[in-house]
Amino acid sequence: MAYVMALQQNWPTDELKFQVNNDIRGLIDSVNDGTTSAFMWEWFTTKPFADAGECRFIGQVPTPWPSWLIAAHPTRAAPDAVRAFLAGLSRHVHAFASQEARAGPSVRFVVEKFGYAEADVKEWLDAVEYPEDCAEVSWKVITDTLHVLQQAGAVAPSEGDIKREQFLNMDVVTLVEA
C-alpha cells in the first residue's frame, strides 16, 4: 500500500524502504520506539489501538482493488479446488454480509471474536462492500491492479497487450464488465 500511496501522490518509488514487523503489535511497537516512521493497516482493525492512544490515525489510502479479490497460482491450485473455495467463500460472505446478519449475528461475532466496540463494527459493516459472487472478476479491476503492481515493481510489465489467459482461468472465474 505504500507504493499505492506513493503513486497516488506522484512520489518517487525507487527509494522506498520497508521493514517487516510481523503483525499489528509489531507495527505499533516499532512506530512508538522510532524504528518505523509509519505503518498502513486497515482502519477499523487499527481503531481500538488508536482509541487507546497506542497509535494515531493520520490518513487513509483507498485500495484500487476490491476486497475478496483472490489470486491462485495456476500450477499449485487445482481449478476444481479453487472453484470450490470461491463457491464456499461466496456463501460465507453472502451470509455474513446479509442485511439480517449485519443487524445482529455478524456484529456479535466480530464484537465477541475481536473485542471491537459494537458501534465501530456496525460502522465498518455499513462501509464495506461485498461481492455477490467471489468467482466474478472485472477485467478493469485486473488491468488496474496489474498497472499498480507493475509500477510498484511487484510484477514485470507484459510485452504487448495483457492477455486474459495469463491472469484468468476462465474455467474458474466469470469475467464481468464493470
C-alpha positions, 0 to 999 in steps of 0.5 A, a space after each residue: 500500500 505504500 507504493 499505492 500511496 506513493 503513486 497516488 501522490 506522484 512520489 518517487 518509488 525507487 527509494 522506498 524502504 520497508 521493514 517487516 514487523 510481523 503483525 499489528 503489535 509489531 507495527 505499533 511497537 516499532 512506530 512508538 520506539 522510532 524504528 518505523 516512521 509509519 505503518 498502513 493497516 486497515 482502519 477499523 482493525 487499527 481503531 481500538 489501538 488508536 482509541 487507546 492512544 497506542 497509535 494515531 490515525 493520520 490518513 487513509 489510502 483507498 485500495 484500487 482493488 476490491 476486497 475478496 479479490 483472490 489470486 491462485 497460482 495456476 500450477 499449485 491450485 487445482 481449478 476444481 479446488 479453487 472453484 470450490 473455495 470461491 463457491 464456499 467463500 461466496 456463501 460465507 460472505 453472502 451470509 455474513 454480509 446479509 442485511 439480517 446478519 449485519 443487524 445482529 449475528 455478524 456484529 456479535 461475532 466480530 464484537 465477541 471474536 475481536 473485542 471491537 466496540 459494537 458501534 465501530 463494527 456496525 460502522 465498518 459493516 455499513 462501509 464495506 462492500 461485498 461481492 455477490 459472487 467471489 468467482 466474478 472478476 472485472 477485467 478493469 479491476 485486473 488491468 488496474 491492479 496489474 498497472 499498480 503492481 507493475 509500477 510498484 515493481 511487484 510484477 514485470 510489465 507484459 510485452 504487448 497487450 495483457 492477455 486474459 489467459 495469463 491472469 484468468 482461468 476462465 474455467 474458474 472465474 466469470 469475467 464481468 464488465 464493470 
